[in-house]
Amino acid sequence: MSLNSMTGFSRSDGRHGQYSWAWEIRTVNGRGLDIRLRLPPGYDPLEQRVREACKAQLTRGNCTIALSLQRDASDVVARLNETMFRQVAEAAEKAREIADVAPPALDGLLSLRGVIEMVEEEEGEAETEARLEAVFVSFEAALEALRQARGEEGRHLAEVIGALVSEIEMLVGQIEQAPARTPEAIANRLREQVSRLLEEASSFDEQRLHQEAVLLAAKADVEEEIARLRAHVAAARDLLDAKEPVGRRFEFLAQEFNREANTICSKSNDTEITQAGLALKAAIDRLREQVQNIE
């Protein structure tokens, strides 16, 4: 079995030079593939590559991707704002001349706000490209971890769905083998219903009576529904063994299961068949819930 779930989470940490980062990817159920990407400023060049990588690995699910980034404090350097310093020095000199005092000390001028700026050291273009590449490689690791997580969840999902398909098959067998479906039981019910019709309307002509008998017999027969349900069971097992994404096909098949179960319940005039039909509908409802998680 190679089903993949649409639910998963992964994280990948990385470091290059003075930068450290972490990718987090979360996916949940979705009708198609919806990618929501959050990148810090300066990492926009990675967006297209990230989206293309996701589309190559994922086919369905709401996918949220976030990159968090930190830069070491030791990479911050002090830089003299020369323009500001000249302005402050000129103002201090004029003030000294006016007040006729000693010239201001250098450390006093440098301590003024804005004269010394703490700035991040600039890196070269080649270093920037190397960092972006390292960040993307880290994303690929996170994406692979997500794929494995979805595969692991898919294997568990396949076991649950396989058990439900077997339960459905068992209930179909109960309906098929119900004593009320034997020709003798059907014939007895028809006799009783035809007799009741004759009692209620003694003037029934033979042609009308024949038509009513045919309708009663057709309603009592669920052979076609049983045959289709058995075909659906076989189709479900084929999908469980499929190598490609089968989520949409499984959802459609679950709807077909439900259609046949509804028909059996509507036709049933026997308590045992009705109970098995209701149990069948409950199992199919659980199946429909589970297949919504399949990629």
C-alpha positions as CSV (number, residue, x, y, z in Angstrom):
1,M,0.0,0.0,0.0
2,S,1.4,3.4,-1.0
3,L,-1.2,5.9,0.0
4,N,0.0,9.4,1.1
5,S,-1.9,11.5,3.6
6,M,-2.4,15.2,3.1
7,T,-1.5,15.9,6.7
8,G,2.1,16.3,7.8
9,F,4.7,18.5,9.5
10,S,8.5,18.9,9.1
11,R,11.3,21.1,10.2
12,S,14.8,21.7,9.0
13,D,17.5,23.8,10.6
14,G,20.6,25.2,8.8
15,R,23.5,27.5,9.2
16,H,25.8,29.4,6.8
17,G,28.4,31.9,8.0
18,Q,26.8,34.2,10.5
19,Y,23.3,33.2,9.6
20,S,21.1,30.4,11.1
21,W,17.6,29.5,10.0
22,A,14.7,27.1,10.3
23,W,12.2,25.9,7.8
24,E,8.7,24.7,9.0
25,I,6.2,23.1,6.6
26,R,2.7,22.1,7.6
27,T,0.1,20.5,5.4
28,V,-3.6,19.8,5.9
29,N,-6.5,18.5,3.8
30,G,-7.4,20.5,0.7
31,R,-9.2,20.1,-2.6
32,G,-6.1,21.0,-4.5
33,L,-2.5,22.2,-3.8
34,D,-2.5,25.6,-2.1
35,I,0.9,26.9,-1.1
36,R,1.2,29.7,1.4
37,L,4.8,30.9,1.8
38,R,6.3,33.3,4.3
39,L,9.8,34.5,3.7
40,P,11.9,37.2,5.5
41,P,13.0,40.3,3.5
42,G,15.8,39.5,1.0
43,Y,14.7,35.9,0.4
44,D,12.2,36.6,-2.4
45,P,14.5,35.0,-5.0
46,L,13.8,31.6,-3.4
47,E,10.0,31.8,-3.8
48,Q,9.7,30.4,-7.3
49,R,12.1,27.6,-6.6
50,V,10.3,26.6,-3.4
51,R,6.9,26.6,-5.2
52,E,8.3,24.5,-8.0
53,A,9.8,22.0,-5.6
54,C,6.5,21.7,-3.8
55,K,4.6,21.0,-7.0
56,A,7.0,18.3,-7.9
57,Q,6.5,16.5,-4.6
58,L,2.9,17.2,-3.6
59,T,-0.4,17.1,-5.5
60,R,-3.0,18.0,-2.9
61,G,-3.2,19.8,0.4
62,N,-3.1,23.2,2.0
63,C,0.6,23.8,2.5
64,T,2.0,26.5,4.8
65,I,5.8,27.2,4.6
66,A,7.7,29.5,6.9
67,L,11.3,30.5,7.0
68,S,12.7,32.1,10.2
69,L,16.1,33.6,10.2
70,Q,18.7,34.9,12.7
71,R,22.0,36.7,12.2
72,D,24.8,36.5,14.9
73,A,25.2,39.7,16.9
74,S,29.0,39.4,16.5
75,D,28.5,40.3,12.9
76,V,27.4,43.9,13.8
77,V,30.2,46.5,13.5
78,A,30.5,50.1,14.7
79,R,30.8,52.7,11.9
80,L,31.5,56.4,12.2
81,N,28.8,58.7,10.7
82,E,31.3,61.1,9.2
83,T,28.7,63.7,8.1
84,M,27.1,63.7,11.6
85,F,30.6,63.9,13.3
86,R,31.7,66.9,11.2
87,Q,28.5,68.8,12.0
88,V,28.8,68.0,15.7
89,A,32.5,69.0,15.7
90,E,31.8,72.3,13.9
91,A,29.0,73.1,16.3
92,A,31.2,72.3,19.3
93,E,34.0,74.6,18.0
94,K,31.6,77.5,17.5
95,A,30.3,76.9,21.0
96,R,33.8,76.9,22.4
97,E,34.6,80.2,20.7
98,I,31.5,81.8,22.0
99,A,31.9,80.5,25.6
100,D,35.7,80.8,25.5
101,V,36.2,77.3,27.0
102,A,38.5,74.4,26.4
103,P,37.8,72.4,23.2
104,P,35.5,69.4,23.7
105,A,37.1,66.0,24.2
106,L,36.9,63.4,21.4
107,D,35.2,60.8,23.5
108,G,32.5,63.3,24.4
109,L,31.8,63.9,20.7
110,L,31.8,60.2,19.8
111,S,29.3,59.5,22.6
112,L,26.7,61.8,21.0
113,R,23.7,59.9,19.5
114,G,24.0,59.2,15.8
115,V,27.8,59.8,15.6
116,I,28.6,56.1,16.0
117,E,26.2,53.7,14.2
118,M,26.0,50.0,14.8
119,V,25.5,48.4,11.4
120,E,25.6,44.9,9.9
121,E,28.6,44.1,8.0
122,E,27.9,43.8,4.3
123,E,28.6,40.6,2.4
124,G,29.7,40.2,-1.2
125,E,27.4,39.0,-4.0
126,A,29.0,35.6,-4.2
127,E,28.6,35.1,-0.4
128,T,24.9,36.1,-0.7
129,E,24.3,33.6,-3.5
130,A,26.0,30.9,-1.5
131,R,23.8,31.6,1.5
132,L,20.6,31.5,-0.5
133,E,21.7,28.2,-2.0
134,A,22.4,26.8,1.4
135,V,18.9,27.9,2.6
136,F,17.2,26.3,-0.4
137,V,19.1,23.0,0.2
138,S,17.8,23.1,3.7
139,F,14.3,23.5,2.4
140,E,14.7,20.5,0.2
141,A,15.6,18.5,3.3
142,A,12.4,19.8,5.0
143,L,10.3,18.9,2.0
144,E,11.7,15.3,1.9
145,A,11.0,15.0,5.6
146,L,7.4,16.1,5.0
147,R,7.0,13.6,2.1
148,Q,8.2,10.8,4.5
149,A,5.8,12.0,7.2
150,R,2.9,12.1,4.8
151,G,3.8,8.6,3.6
152,E,4.0,7.2,7.1
153,E,0.6,8.7,7.9
154,G,-0.7,7.3,4.6
155,R,0.4,3.8,5.6
156,H,-1.6,4.1,8.8
157,L,-4.5,5.5,6.8
158,A,-4.3,2.6,4.4
159,E,-4.7,0.1,7.2
160,V,-7.7,1.9,8.6
161,I,-9.4,2.1,5.2
162,G,-8.5,-1.5,4.4
163,A,-10.3,-2.6,7.6
164,L,-13.3,-0.5,6.7
165,V,-13.4,-2.0,3.2
166,S,-13.3,-5.5,4.7
167,E,-16.2,-4.5,7.1
168,I,-18.2,-3.3,4.2
169,E,-17.6,-6.5,2.3
170,M,-18.7,-8.5,5.4
171,L,-21.9,-6.5,5.7
172,V,-22.7,-6.9,2.0
173,G,-22.2,-10.7,2.5
174,Q,-24.7,-10.6,5.4
175,I,-27.3,-8.8,3.2
176,E,-26.6,-11.3,0.3
177,Q,-27.1,-14.3,2.6
178,A,-30.1,-12.9,4.5
179,P,-32.9,-15.5,4.7
180,A,-35.4,-12.8,3.6
181,R,-33.7,-12.9,0.2
182,T,-34.4,-16.5,-0.6
183,P,-36.9,-17.2,-3.4
184,E,-39.3,-18.8,-0.9
185,A,-39.3,-15.8,1.4
186,I,-39.8,-13.4,-1.4
187,A,-42.6,-15.5,-2.8
188,N,-44.3,-15.6,0.6
189,R,-44.1,-11.9,1.0
190,L,-45.5,-11.4,-2.5
191,R,-48.4,-13.7,-1.7
192,E,-49.2,-11.8,1.4
193,Q,-48.9,-8.4,-0.3
194,V,-51.0,-9.5,-3.3
195,S,-53.6,-11.0,-1.0
196,R,-53.8,-7.7,0.9
197,L,-54.2,-5.8,-2.3
198,L,-57.1,-8.1,-3.4
199,E,-58.8,-7.6,0.0
200,E,-58.5,-3.9,-0.2
201,A,-59.7,-3.7,-3.8
202,S,-61.5,-6.8,-4.9
203,S,-62.3,-5.3,-8.3
204,F,-58.6,-5.4,-9.4
205,D,-58.2,-6.7,-12.9
206,E,-55.6,-9.3,-13.7
207,Q,-53.4,-6.9,-15.7
208,R,-53.2,-4.4,-12.8
209,L,-52.6,-7.2,-10.4
210,H,-49.7,-8.5,-12.5
211,Q,-48.1,-5.0,-12.7
212,E,-48.3,-4.6,-8.9
213,A,-46.7,-8.0,-8.4
214,V,-43.9,-7.1,-10.8
215,L,-43.3,-3.9,-8.8
216,L,-43.2,-5.7,-5.5
217,A,-40.8,-8.3,-6.8
218,A,-38.5,-5.6,-8.2
219,K,-38.5,-3.8,-4.9
220,A,-37.6,-6.9,-3.1
221,D,-34.6,-7.7,-5.3
222,V,-31.3,-6.0,-4.4
223,E,-29.1,-8.3,-6.4
224,E,-27.8,-5.5,-8.7
225,E,-26.9,-3.3,-5.7
226,I,-25.0,-6.2,-4.1
227,A,-23.1,-6.8,-7.3
228,R,-22.2,-3.2,-7.6
229,L,-21.1,-3.0,-4.0
230,R,-18.8,-6.0,-4.5
231,A,-17.4,-4.3,-7.6
232,H,-16.8,-1.2,-5.5
233,V,-15.0,-3.3,-2.9
234,A,-12.6,-4.7,-5.5
235,A,-12.1,-1.2,-6.9
236,A,-11.3,0.2,-3.4
237,R,-8.6,-2.5,-2.9
238,D,-7.1,-1.7,-6.3
239,L,-6.9,2.0,-5.2
240,L,-5.2,0.9,-2.0
241,D,-2.5,-0.7,-4.0
242,A,-2.1,2.1,-6.6
243,K,1.2,3.9,-6.9
244,E,-0.2,7.3,-7.9
245,P,-2.3,9.7,-5.9
246,V,-5.9,8.4,-5.7
247,G,-7.6,10.7,-3.2
248,R,-10.1,12.2,-5.7
249,R,-11.0,8.8,-7.1
250,F,-11.5,7.3,-3.6
251,E,-13.8,10.2,-2.7
252,F,-15.9,9.5,-5.8
253,L,-15.9,5.7,-5.0
254,A,-17.1,6.4,-1.4
255,Q,-20.1,8.3,-2.9
256,E,-20.9,5.4,-5.1
257,F,-20.8,3.1,-2.0
258,N,-23.2,5.3,-0.3
259,R,-25.6,5.4,-3.2
260,E,-25.9,1.7,-3.3
261,A,-26.4,1.4,0.5
262,N,-29.2,4.0,0.4
263,T,-30.9,2.0,-2.3
264,I,-30.7,-1.2,-0.3
265,C,-32.2,0.5,2.8
266,S,-35.0,2.1,0.7
267,K,-35.9,-1.3,-0.8
268,S,-35.6,-3.3,2.4
269,N,-38.8,-4.7,4.0
270,D,-37.0,-7.1,6.3
271,T,-35.6,-6.2,9.7
272,E,-32.3,-8.1,9.3
273,I,-31.6,-6.5,5.9
274,T,-32.5,-3.1,7.3
275,Q,-30.1,-3.4,10.3
276,A,-27.3,-4.7,8.0
277,G,-28.0,-1.8,5.6
278,L,-27.8,0.8,8.4
279,A,-24.5,-0.7,9.6
280,L,-23.3,-0.6,6.1
281,K,-24.2,3.1,5.8
282,A,-22.3,3.8,9.1
283,A,-19.2,2.0,7.8
284,I,-19.4,3.9,4.5
285,D,-19.7,7.2,6.4
286,R,-16.5,6.3,8.3
287,L,-14.8,5.4,5.0
288,R,-15.8,8.8,3.5
289,E,-14.3,10.6,6.5
290,Q,-11.0,8.7,6.1
291,V,-10.6,9.0,2.3
292,Q,-10.8,12.8,2.6
293,N,-7.3,12.6,4.1
294,I,-5.8,10.9,1.1
295,E,-3.6,12.9,-1.3
